[in-house]
Amino acid sequence: MSSVNDPSLTVGEHHHPHDQLQRGDQPGPPCSRSSLRELKARYTTTTGSVALAWEARYGDRSYNVYKSTSNSPFNWVPTGVTTKAKFNVDGLESGEDYWFAVTATGAAGESSLSKPLIARAAE
């Protein structure tokens, strides 16, 4: 499977490993999930931080958080992993805008990236 930073992919694009099955091969369980809904930034007073939250779904085991300093094009950098439906991103330049996206992982594999969210680091 291609990595999130694979330059040949765009946000929301997903290459499924079963796309290259040979005749007679049987696919295993699906390894893709739909993306998360409603990624939001929450209020925080911690300088240089953005507090993210999203809606948890049944079957989610963990979440991968990504950030980008640009949206043209996005350059997704892994930022953290959490088992909760929220995450504080620290160590950012206060007053600067960042784009964030999250994936969920569970028994069915990893979801595609959520819709990007732009948020300003607290000053």
Beta strands, then each sheet from edge to edge (+ up, - down):
strand 1: 32-33
strand 2: 40-42
strand 3: 50-53
strand 4: 62-68
strand 5: 77-82
strand 6: 86-89
strand 7: 97-106
strand 8: 109-111
strand 9: 117-120
sheet 1: 1+ 8+ 7- 4+ 5-
sheet 2: 1+ 8+ 7- 9+
sheet 3: 2+ 3- 6+
end
